[in-house]
Amino acid sequence: MTDSFLPRWRLKTEGIIMPDERLPTGQMVVVGLQHVVAMFGSTVLAPILMGFDPNVSILFSGLATLIFFFIVGGRVPSYLGSSFAFIGPVLVATGASVGSPNPNIPLALGGIIAAGALYFLIGIVVQMAGHRWIERLMPPVVTGAIVAAIGLVLAPIAINSASGVTPDNAAGSDFARWIALATVVAVGFVAVYAPGTLRRLPVLIGGAAGYLLYYICANILGLGQPIDFTRIGQAAWFGLPTFQSPVFDIRAVSLIAPVAIILVAENLGHIKAIGAMTGRNLDPYLGRAFMGDGLSTMLSGAAGGTGMTTYAENMGVMAVTRIYSTLVFIIAAGFALLLGLSPKFGAFISTIPGPVLGGLSIVVFGLIAATAGRIWVENRVDFSNPRNLITVAVALVLGAGNFKLNVGGFTLDGIGTATFGAIILYHILRMAPGPVERPQAAE
């Protein structure tokens, strides 16, 4: 590394490519495009599930990646995309149905901006005081409990979508359920059996398989509502997406702002994982990374986009290719900006059938909950300790049951009560005599 604001990337043609190194230009472009493909499925799926314009979210994923790049001085390789942690709170705060147009997006945007502001402030504190206090406040047992609760809160939303439940059809349909299950199986097959890097794109490829199956069954065989491609032909190739302005509502803010806590834990694990892969200590950049994510989330929310976070999918690409050059993410961000400025691309995304989204939701929301298990296993959380067991047990039921609590005139839903409940309960029980685990950061 150099002492300048940005690294002076050294050309290297083989072996491991470190953050301050680069490949020849042609190879860099190909690797950057691969990162766009890796982030694509999740970054597009999250806004669709919340009823947002995917073009806006794709556009701001590119801008967010550029913001992050410059705030960390080009030292931390990372791509930023739509965060799934916002899905539950946004749907609850806006009263929207998964995969349907959201009429209350401005309310969600106010909460997203508040979450970004809180995230940014935490970044400032970490930059000034270090990051150890975060690990003490949210040890792995607490982080895992919160993550699991988010996945469980989302479960009924996924099932309704997969069942084809709509305001006009409360019972759903068997056709929708079979399509959703076929999509789930397709995602699983890609994740387990696909060759090479294709295995890292299960949501994208599995969703495409579900889309094709739905088209055959509905448009050709007439078994369901056919896909309407009219809007694709009418849409322009290039143009600005539909931006929206935020509205600040205390209830929506109280529901969505706590997501910042999840983003902190998530980013902390990502930065430590990248540090382990590159063999470099990136802890000094944690505060700046939090500030980059927070600022990106505020900017995205101010114009109609989703909250942003660092992406594990792109970390997977780095692990496979062993190319960690931060210049790659400038290229990836450029591709994302081009996609975000294509209304035709957005029109195509809007044709994805509800049952296909439902099938993808089952997998994605389930993976969110299952991530908790990975956090607990990797950090050797001791569930024979009643402090850990009770903390997790209470958080899971508060989340799964969507336990609501009125506090000072506003209402916390299941995600909020599970988040604050896990943190507060753990530290109350921690005051009792007995062995206390040394906090460890999740990978």
Backbone torsions as a table, in degrees:
resi	resn	phi	psi	omega
1	MET	NA	151.0	178.6
2	THR	-104.9	171.6	179.1
3	ASP	-89.1	-2.5	179.1
4	SER	-74.2	167.5	-178.3
5	PHE	-59.6	-45.1	176.3
6	LEU	-112.9	151.3	178.0
7	PRO	-65.0	159.2	169.9
8	ARG	-101.8	96.2	-171.1
9	TRP	-64.7	123.1	-179.2
10	ARG	-90.4	134.0	179.5
11	LEU	-68.4	132.2	177.6
12	LYS	-143.8	139.3	-172.0
13	THR	-112.1	-5.1	-179.4
14	GLU	-155.0	167.1	179.5
15	GLY	76.8	-162.8	179.6
16	ILE	-73.5	130.2	179.1
17	ILE	-102.0	110.7	-175.1
18	MET	-79.5	168.4	-176.8
19	PRO	-54.8	-32.0	-178.6
20	ASP	-99.8	23.4	176.2
21	GLU	-123.2	169.0	179.9
22	ARG	-150.5	158.0	174.1
23	LEU	-92.4	173.2	170.6
24	PRO	-57.3	154.0	-171.0
25	THR	-54.0	-45.8	-178.6
26	GLY	-59.0	-44.9	179.4
27	GLN	-67.0	-35.8	178.3
28	MET	-62.5	-39.8	179.5
29	VAL	-64.1	-43.0	-179.9
30	VAL	-63.9	-44.3	179.7
31	VAL	-65.6	-38.6	177.0
32	GLY	-61.8	-40.9	177.7
33	LEU	-64.6	-36.9	178.1
34	GLN	-62.6	-36.9	177.7
35	HIS	-67.2	-34.5	176.6
36	VAL	-64.7	-43.0	178.1
37	VAL	-62.5	-39.7	-178.6
38	ALA	-64.2	-40.5	-177.1
39	MET	-83.3	-17.1	-167.2
40	PHE	-58.0	-51.6	-174.9
41	GLY	-55.7	-49.4	-176.9
42	SER	-73.7	-41.2	-177.1
43	THR	-67.0	-29.2	175.7
44	VAL	-83.1	-38.7	-176.3
45	LEU	-65.0	-42.5	-175.9
46	ALA	-58.6	-51.0	178.7
47	PRO	-64.4	-34.4	178.5
48	ILE	-62.1	-44.6	-179.0
49	LEU	-63.6	-31.1	-179.5
50	MET	-90.5	-4.2	-179.3
51	GLY	82.6	20.1	179.0
52	PHE	-91.2	166.4	175.2
53	ASP	-78.3	114.2	-177.8
54	PRO	-63.6	-28.6	178.0
55	ASN	-61.7	-40.9	178.9
56	VAL	-63.7	-43.2	-178.4
57	SER	-67.3	-39.5	176.6
58	ILE	-63.5	-44.7	179.2
59	LEU	-58.1	-46.0	-177.3
60	PHE	-78.1	-17.3	172.4
61	SER	-67.2	-37.6	175.4
62	GLY	-65.8	-46.9	178.7
63	LEU	-62.8	-40.4	-179.6
64	ALA	-63.0	-40.3	178.9
65	THR	-63.4	-39.7	177.2
66	LEU	-65.8	-42.4	178.7
67	ILE	-60.9	-47.4	179.4
68	PHE	-59.6	-44.2	-178.8
69	PHE	-55.8	-47.4	-175.7
70	PHE	-76.2	-33.0	-179.9
71	ILE	-68.9	-35.1	177.3
72	VAL	-89.9	8.3	176.4
73	GLY	66.4	27.2	178.8
74	GLY	68.7	19.9	-176.5
75	ARG	-97.2	-19.4	-174.6
76	VAL	-116.7	113.1	178.8
77	PRO	-73.4	119.0	-178.3
78	SER	-165.2	146.3	173.6
79	TYR	-113.5	138.8	179.4
80	LEU	-107.9	134.7	178.9
81	GLY	-144.6	-176.2	-176.7
82	SER	-60.6	131.9	-179.3
83	SER	-89.9	131.0	176.5
84	PHE	-74.4	-16.7	-179.2
85	ALA	-63.8	-21.2	-178.9
86	PHE	-83.9	-14.6	-170.5
87	ILE	-59.2	-53.8	-178.0
88	GLY	-59.6	-54.8	179.6
89	PRO	-59.6	-37.6	-179.3
90	VAL	-66.7	-45.6	-179.5
91	LEU	-63.8	-39.0	178.9
92	VAL	-69.1	-43.6	-176.9
93	ALA	-67.0	-31.6	-176.6
94	THR	-100.2	-9.4	-178.8
95	GLY	66.5	26.6	-176.7
96	ALA	-90.5	160.4	174.7
97	SER	-97.8	144.6	-176.5
98	VAL	-60.8	132.3	176.4
99	GLY	79.1	0.3	-179.6
100	SER	-104.8	156.0	176.5
101	PRO	-54.6	134.3	-176.6
102	ASN	-98.8	112.9	-177.6
103	PRO	-78.2	-9.5	-175.4
104	ASN	-117.0	33.2	-179.4
105	ILE	-55.4	-41.2	179.5
106	PRO	-54.9	-36.5	177.3
107	LEU	-62.9	-42.9	179.0
108	ALA	-63.9	-37.7	-177.6
109	LEU	-63.7	-38.3	177.0
110	GLY	-60.9	-41.6	177.5
111	GLY	-67.5	-37.8	179.0
112	ILE	-64.4	-41.5	177.7
113	ILE	-63.3	-41.5	178.8
114	ALA	-62.2	-41.1	177.3
115	ALA	-63.0	-42.3	178.2
116	GLY	-63.6	-39.1	179.2
117	ALA	-64.9	-43.7	177.9
118	LEU	-63.0	-41.8	178.0
119	TYR	-60.8	-43.9	179.9
120	PHE	-63.3	-42.7	179.0
121	LEU	-63.6	-39.6	176.5
122	ILE	-61.9	-38.3	177.7
123	GLY	-61.4	-40.6	178.0
124	ILE	-62.2	-44.5	-179.7
125	VAL	-63.1	-43.1	-180.0
126	VAL	-64.3	-39.4	179.3
127	GLN	-63.1	-33.0	-177.8
128	MET	-88.7	-36.6	-171.4
129	ALA	-114.1	-3.1	-177.1
130	GLY	91.0	173.3	-172.6
131	HIS	-106.2	-3.0	-175.3
132	ARG	-63.0	-31.4	-178.3
133	TRP	-65.2	-30.1	177.4
134	ILE	-66.7	-42.3	179.8
135	GLU	-64.9	-31.9	177.0
136	ARG	-75.4	-38.1	179.6
137	LEU	-68.7	-41.7	-177.1
138	MET	-126.3	76.9	176.5
139	PRO	-66.9	168.7	-175.6
140	PRO	-54.4	-34.8	-179.4
141	VAL	-63.3	-37.7	179.2
142	VAL	-74.3	-46.0	179.4
143	THR	-57.9	-46.2	179.3
144	GLY	-61.6	-41.1	179.5
145	ALA	-61.6	-41.1	-179.4
146	ILE	-67.4	-44.2	-179.9
147	VAL	-62.1	-43.9	179.6
148	ALA	-62.9	-40.5	-179.6
149	ALA	-62.0	-39.1	178.9
150	ILE	-61.4	-45.9	179.3
151	GLY	-61.6	-38.7	-178.7
152	LEU	-71.9	-35.6	176.6
153	VAL	-60.9	-35.8	-176.1
154	LEU	-80.1	-15.1	-173.7
155	ALA	-55.6	-49.0	179.8
156	PRO	-62.0	-32.4	178.8
157	ILE	-64.4	-43.2	179.4
158	ALA	-64.3	-42.4	-177.6
159	ILE	-66.1	-40.6	177.9
160	ASN	-62.2	-42.8	179.3
161	SER	-65.5	-43.6	-179.6
162	ALA	-65.7	-26.3	-178.7
163	SER	-87.2	-5.6	-179.2
164	GLY	75.9	24.6	180.0
165	VAL	-72.6	128.0	177.7
166	THR	-135.9	168.3	177.1
167	PRO	-57.1	-28.3	-179.7
168	ASP	-93.2	-8.3	-177.5
169	ASN	-143.1	81.8	-174.8
170	ALA	-68.4	-22.8	-177.5
171	ALA	-86.6	-17.0	-176.2
172	GLY	74.2	-159.8	-179.9
173	SER	-150.3	151.0	177.2
174	ASP	-66.9	-33.2	178.1
175	PHE	-58.5	-46.9	179.4
176	ALA	-61.2	-41.3	-178.1
177	ARG	-65.0	-41.2	179.4
178	TRP	-67.0	-39.2	177.1
179	ILE	-63.3	-43.6	179.8
180	ALA	-61.3	-45.2	180.0
181	LEU	-65.6	-37.7	177.1
182	ALA	-63.4	-38.2	177.3
183	THR	-64.4	-42.4	177.6
184	VAL	-58.3	-46.5	-179.5
185	VAL	-63.7	-39.4	179.5
186	ALA	-62.7	-43.7	177.6
187	VAL	-60.8	-43.1	179.8
188	GLY	-63.4	-42.6	179.8
189	PHE	-63.2	-41.8	179.0
190	VAL	-64.2	-44.1	-177.5
191	ALA	-63.1	-31.8	-174.0
192	VAL	-99.4	-39.7	-169.2
193	TYR	-110.8	-13.4	-176.6
194	ALA	-66.1	147.0	-178.9
195	PRO	-80.2	150.1	170.4
196	GLY	52.6	-138.1	-175.7
197	THR	-70.7	-15.6	177.5
198	LEU	-61.1	-27.1	-179.9
199	ARG	-65.0	-18.8	-179.8
200	ARG	-91.2	7.3	179.9
201	LEU	-123.5	45.6	-174.5
202	PRO	-65.4	-37.8	-178.8
203	VAL	-67.1	-44.1	-178.7
204	LEU	-65.8	-51.4	-175.9
205	ILE	-73.5	-41.7	178.1
206	GLY	-63.2	-38.9	176.4
207	GLY	-64.9	-38.6	177.8
208	ALA	-64.3	-38.7	177.9
209	ALA	-64.9	-42.6	177.4
210	GLY	-63.5	-39.5	178.0
211	TYR	-61.5	-45.8	-180.0
212	LEU	-63.3	-43.1	179.2
213	LEU	-62.3	-43.3	179.0
214	TYR	-62.0	-42.7	-179.6
215	TYR	-59.8	-44.8	-179.8
216	ILE	-63.3	-46.4	-175.5
217	CYS	-71.8	-36.9	-174.8
218	ALA	-93.3	-51.7	-174.9
219	ASN	-77.1	-30.9	-177.1
220	ILE	-99.5	-47.9	-176.4
221	LEU	-90.6	-12.6	176.8
222	GLY	71.3	28.6	-177.6
223	LEU	-87.4	-10.7	-178.8
224	GLY	-154.9	-175.5	178.9
225	GLN	-65.4	118.8	-176.2
226	PRO	-68.2	154.5	176.7
227	ILE	-75.6	133.2	-179.5
228	ASP	-99.5	114.7	-177.3
229	PHE	-97.1	9.6	-175.0
230	THR	-58.2	-44.1	-175.7
231	ARG	-63.4	-30.0	-179.6
232	ILE	-64.5	-44.0	179.9
233	GLY	-66.9	-30.0	-178.1
234	GLN	-82.5	-21.8	-174.9
235	ALA	-76.2	147.5	177.5
236	ALA	-78.7	157.7	178.3
237	TRP	-71.3	-38.4	-178.9
238	PHE	-133.4	144.2	179.7
239	GLY	168.2	164.1	-179.6
240	LEU	-74.6	141.6	174.9
241	PRO	-73.2	177.5	-179.4
242	THR	-87.0	108.9	178.8
243	PHE	-87.0	154.3	177.4
244	GLN	-134.9	156.5	-179.2
245	SER	-103.8	147.4	-176.9
246	PRO	-78.8	155.2	170.7
247	VAL	-125.6	129.4	-176.5
248	PHE	-96.4	114.0	179.6
249	ASP	-123.2	131.9	-172.4
250	ILE	-61.0	-36.3	179.8
251	ARG	-67.9	-47.4	-179.9
252	ALA	-62.4	-41.0	178.7
253	VAL	-63.0	-42.0	-178.6
254	SER	-66.5	-28.6	179.3
255	LEU	-79.8	-37.2	-170.3
256	ILE	-96.6	-35.3	-175.5
257	ALA	-56.6	-37.6	-179.6
258	PRO	-60.7	-14.4	177.2
259	VAL	-57.5	-25.0	179.0
260	ALA	-54.9	-33.7	180.0
261	ILE	-64.2	-40.8	178.3
262	ILE	-65.8	-41.6	-178.6
263	LEU	-63.7	-36.7	177.7
264	VAL	-61.7	-49.4	-179.4
265	ALA	-63.0	-40.0	-179.6
266	GLU	-64.5	-48.5	-177.7
267	ASN	-67.2	-37.1	177.4
268	LEU	-57.9	-46.8	179.1
269	GLY	-64.9	-39.2	-179.3
270	HIS	-64.9	-45.0	-178.6
271	ILE	-63.7	-40.9	179.1
272	LYS	-66.3	-36.5	178.6
273	ALA	-66.7	-42.5	178.3
274	ILE	-64.2	-39.2	177.1
275	GLY	-60.2	-40.3	178.9
276	ALA	-67.0	-38.9	-179.3
277	MET	-67.1	-38.7	-176.3
278	THR	-90.5	-12.2	-177.2
279	GLY	72.5	22.8	-179.8
280	ARG	-121.6	144.6	178.0
281	ASN	-81.0	106.5	-178.8
282	LEU	-100.1	5.1	-179.7
283	ASP	-55.4	-36.6	178.8
284	PRO	-60.8	-17.1	-179.0
285	TYR	-97.9	3.3	-176.9
286	LEU	-59.8	-47.2	-179.5
287	GLY	-60.2	-44.1	179.0
288	ARG	-66.9	-35.2	177.5
289	ALA	-64.7	-43.1	177.1
290	PHE	-61.5	-43.2	179.6
291	MET	-64.4	-38.6	177.7
292	GLY	-62.9	-44.3	177.6
293	ASP	-64.2	-44.3	-178.3
294	GLY	-63.7	-45.0	178.9
295	LEU	-63.9	-40.3	178.6
296	SER	-63.4	-40.6	179.2
297	THR	-65.7	-40.8	177.7
298	MET	-63.9	-44.0	-179.9
299	LEU	-63.5	-43.6	179.7
300	SER	-63.2	-46.3	-179.9
301	GLY	-64.1	-29.0	-178.5
302	ALA	-70.8	-15.1	-176.0
303	ALA	-122.5	2.4	177.4
304	GLY	109.5	12.9	-179.8
305	GLY	-99.9	174.1	-179.8
306	THR	-85.2	169.5	173.3
307	GLY	-68.5	150.8	-174.5
308	MET	-112.4	152.6	176.6
309	THR	-154.1	161.9	174.6
310	THR	-68.4	149.0	-170.1
311	TYR	-109.1	124.0	177.1
312	ALA	-66.9	-31.6	179.7
313	GLU	-57.3	-41.0	-178.9
314	ASN	-76.3	-27.0	171.8
315	MET	-64.2	-36.4	177.1
316	GLY	-63.0	-40.5	177.1
317	VAL	-61.8	-42.6	178.8
318	MET	-62.8	-40.9	-178.9
319	ALA	-64.0	-37.6	-178.6
320	VAL	-74.4	-45.0	-175.2
321	THR	-85.0	-22.1	-174.6
322	ARG	59.5	32.6	176.1
323	ILE	-113.2	109.2	-174.8
324	TYR	-110.8	8.8	-177.9
325	SER	-55.6	126.7	-179.9
326	THR	-70.8	-19.9	177.3
327	LEU	-63.0	-27.5	179.6
328	VAL	-58.1	-34.7	-174.4
329	PHE	-79.0	-20.1	169.6
330	ILE	-65.6	-43.2	179.0
331	ILE	-65.5	-45.2	179.6
332	ALA	-60.7	-41.3	178.8
333	ALA	-62.0	-37.8	178.5
334	GLY	-62.8	-42.6	176.9
335	PHE	-62.2	-41.4	-179.6
336	ALA	-63.3	-39.5	178.3
337	LEU	-61.4	-39.8	179.1
338	LEU	-65.1	-43.0	178.8
339	LEU	-64.3	-39.5	-179.2
340	GLY	-65.5	-22.4	-178.7
341	LEU	-97.7	20.5	179.1
342	SER	-116.7	99.4	176.9
343	PRO	-58.5	-30.7	178.9
344	LYS	-64.1	-39.4	175.6
345	PHE	-61.7	-44.6	178.5
346	GLY	-63.5	-37.6	178.8
347	ALA	-65.0	-37.9	177.3
348	PHE	-64.8	-43.0	-179.8
349	ILE	-60.4	-35.7	-177.1
350	SER	-69.3	-11.8	179.4
351	THR	-86.7	-3.3	-179.5
352	ILE	-63.2	122.8	-176.8
353	PRO	-65.7	149.5	179.8
354	GLY	-56.6	-44.3	179.6
355	PRO	-62.0	-32.7	176.8
356	VAL	-67.1	-44.0	175.9
357	LEU	-61.4	-37.5	178.2
358	GLY	-62.5	-43.1	177.7
359	GLY	-62.9	-43.3	176.7
360	LEU	-63.3	-36.8	-179.9
361	SER	-64.4	-39.8	178.5
362	ILE	-57.5	-45.6	-179.0
363	VAL	-68.5	-50.6	-174.5
364	VAL	-65.1	-46.5	-179.2
365	PHE	-66.5	-36.4	176.6
366	GLY	-64.8	-38.6	178.5
367	LEU	-65.9	-33.3	176.7
368	ILE	-61.1	-48.1	179.5
369	ALA	-65.0	-40.8	-177.4
370	ALA	-68.9	-24.1	177.6
371	THR	-58.3	-29.1	178.1
372	ALA	-58.2	-42.3	179.4
373	GLY	-60.6	-39.7	178.9
374	ARG	-64.2	-41.9	179.1
375	ILE	-60.4	-45.0	-178.0
376	TRP	-67.5	-41.1	-178.3
377	VAL	-68.2	-47.5	-176.5
378	GLU	-64.8	-27.6	-179.4
379	ASN	-102.2	8.8	174.8
380	ARG	53.0	48.5	177.9
381	VAL	-66.9	129.8	-175.7
382	ASP	-91.5	104.7	-179.4
383	PHE	-86.0	2.1	169.6
384	SER	-78.7	-14.5	175.6
385	ASN	-80.4	117.5	-176.5
386	PRO	-60.5	-25.7	178.5
387	ARG	-61.8	-47.1	179.1
388	ASN	-67.9	-44.3	-176.1
389	LEU	-62.0	-45.4	-178.0
390	ILE	-69.5	-40.5	178.9
391	THR	-57.9	-48.2	-179.3
392	VAL	-67.8	-45.1	-177.1
393	ALA	-58.1	-46.4	-178.8
394	VAL	-65.8	-44.2	-179.4
395	ALA	-61.4	-41.2	-178.5
396	LEU	-63.7	-43.6	-178.5
397	VAL	-71.8	-38.5	176.5
398	LEU	-59.7	-40.7	179.8
399	GLY	-73.2	-50.8	-176.9
400	ALA	-62.0	-36.7	179.6
401	GLY	-86.6	-0.8	-178.4
402	ASN	51.1	52.6	-178.4
403	PHE	-66.0	124.5	-178.0
404	LYS	-106.8	145.7	-178.2
405	LEU	-142.0	126.5	176.9
406	ASN	-83.0	123.8	-179.3
407	VAL	-133.2	114.2	175.7
408	GLY	57.9	33.6	175.9
409	GLY	94.4	-4.6	175.2
410	PHE	-128.4	165.2	-171.7
411	THR	-112.7	128.2	170.2
412	LEU	-90.6	130.9	176.8
413	ASP	-91.9	-168.5	-173.2
414	GLY	-57.7	-37.6	179.7
415	ILE	-67.8	-43.1	179.5
416	GLY	-65.3	-45.7	-179.3
417	THR	-68.0	-35.2	177.6
418	ALA	-67.9	-40.9	-179.3
419	THR	-64.2	-57.7	-177.9
420	PHE	-70.8	-33.2	178.4
421	GLY	-62.5	-43.9	-179.5
422	ALA	-64.4	-44.2	-178.7
423	ILE	-64.7	-50.2	-175.8
424	ILE	-67.0	-45.7	-177.9
425	LEU	-63.3	-41.9	179.6
426	TYR	-58.5	-45.5	-176.1
427	HIS	-76.1	-27.0	172.7
428	ILE	-65.9	-45.9	179.6
429	LEU	-70.2	-24.5	-179.8
430	ARG	-70.0	-21.1	179.7
431	MET	-73.3	-17.8	180.0
432	ALA	-72.6	153.1	178.2
433	PRO	-62.7	147.4	178.4
434	GLY	142.3	169.0	-179.2
435	PRO	-66.8	140.0	177.7
436	VAL	-122.5	127.9	-179.2
437	GLU	-70.2	147.4	173.0
438	ARG	-74.7	125.1	-177.4
439	PRO	-60.8	139.6	176.0
440	GLN	-129.9	145.8	179.6
441	ALA	-80.9	139.3	176.0
442	ALA	-67.5	148.1	178.6
443	GLU	-66.3	NA	NA
